[in-house]
Amino acid sequence: MNPADVKTMLQTNTFLGALPEDVFEDVHRRGRFNRYAKGDTLFLRGDEGGSMMLIVSGTVKVSNTNVDGREAILNFLGAGDVIGEITVLDGLERTATAVTLEAAETFVIARRDLMPALDANPAALKEIVEILCAKLRVTSALVEDSLNEMPGRTARGLLRLANQHGKKTKDGILINLPVSQRDLGAYFGLSRENTSRQLGVLRNKGVIRMDGTAILVRDPGALEDAAEEGSA
């Protein structure tokens, strides 16, 4: 991606846009690009923090491992999303693991370069707090969904993906992520087999259509009804 486009992405998609122009320019100048192949690890839970990353291209899954050793996927992130705001604020270890699902590029900003700018500009600091609050709400929703029956988990998970990654088309909302049914299951809190079964039910009802890893939500209203009916 053109460096100028990355600069625009930082200003429009992140809290850095609230910084004065000269301060933003200084922070941007100190950043660096990193490139990753499919399956590369950006960082592991427990790693030293100290930086945040803007995803410039590609898709990244953010996950943790349950006490029984099963992977629990917290989020899928794509171009324009930011990861690592917590460690920017507290300087402590990473709270999750991030792995690429396809070739990806990130723009990294170190805590030491960012915190002086945030300390001097409370408006930007307020924005980052609001972003973290929104992410906490999503995490709370994931915990709540784990109490639902399988149809509810599937429907609510698809709604989250549609809201975050979906693109409106004449036929519905297209969720086009390079995500396997195993990873979808880890996101829904289901096995791969049960994920396939639940998606099949929605497909047979005409709520969704599937083409490889792409999922088209043909009837968002019906999906919302399924989410409500399947709630605990």
Rosetta blueprint (number, residue, H / E / L):
1 M L
2 N L
3 P H
4 A H
5 D H
6 V H
7 K H
8 T H
9 M H
10 L H
11 Q H
12 T H
13 N H
14 T L
15 F H
16 L H
17 G H
18 A H
19 L L
20 P L
21 E H
22 D H
23 V H
24 F H
25 E H
26 D H
27 V H
28 H H
29 R H
30 R H
31 G L
32 R E
33 F E
34 N E
35 R E
36 Y E
37 A L
38 K L
39 G L
40 D L
41 T E
42 L E
43 F E
44 L L
45 R L
46 G L
47 D L
48 E L
49 G L
50 G L
51 S E
52 M E
53 M E
54 L E
55 I E
56 V E
57 S E
58 G L
59 T L
60 V E
61 K E
62 V E
63 S E
64 N E
65 T E
66 N L
67 V L
68 D L
69 G L
70 R L
71 E E
72 A E
73 I E
74 L E
75 N E
76 F E
77 L E
78 G L
79 A L
80 G L
81 D L
82 V E
83 I E
84 G L
85 E H
86 I H
87 T H
88 V H
89 L H
90 D H
91 G L
92 L L
93 E L
94 R L
95 T L
96 A L
97 T E
98 A E
99 V E
100 T E
101 L L
102 E L
103 A L
104 A E
105 E E
106 T E
107 F E
108 V E
109 I E
110 A E
111 R H
112 R H
113 D H
114 L H
115 M H
116 P H
117 A H
118 L H
119 D H
120 A H
121 N L
122 P H
123 A H
124 A H
125 L H
126 K H
127 E H
128 I H
129 V H
130 E H
131 I H
132 L H
133 C H
134 A H
135 K H
136 L H
137 R H
138 V H
139 T H
140 S H
141 A H
142 L H
143 V H
144 E H
145 D H
146 S L
147 L L
148 N L
149 E L
150 M H
151 P H
152 G H
153 R H
154 T H
155 A H
156 R H
157 G H
158 L H
159 L H
160 R H
161 L H
162 A H
163 N H
164 Q H
165 H H
166 G L
167 K E
168 K E
169 T E
170 K L
171 D L
172 G E
173 I E
174 L E
175 I E
176 N E
177 L L
178 P L
179 V L
180 S L
181 Q H
182 R H
183 D H
184 L H
185 G H
186 A H
187 Y H
188 F H
189 G L
190 L L
191 S L
192 R H
193 E H
194 N H
195 T H
196 S H
197 R H
198 Q H
199 L H
200 G H
201 V H
202 L H
203 R H
204 N H
205 K L
206 G L
207 V L
208 I E
209 R E
210 M E
211 D E
212 G L
213 T L
214 A E
215 I E
216 L E
217 V E
218 R L
219 D L
220 P H
221 G H
222 A H
223 L H
224 E H
225 D H
226 A H
227 A H
228 E H
229 E H
230 G L
231 S L
232 A L
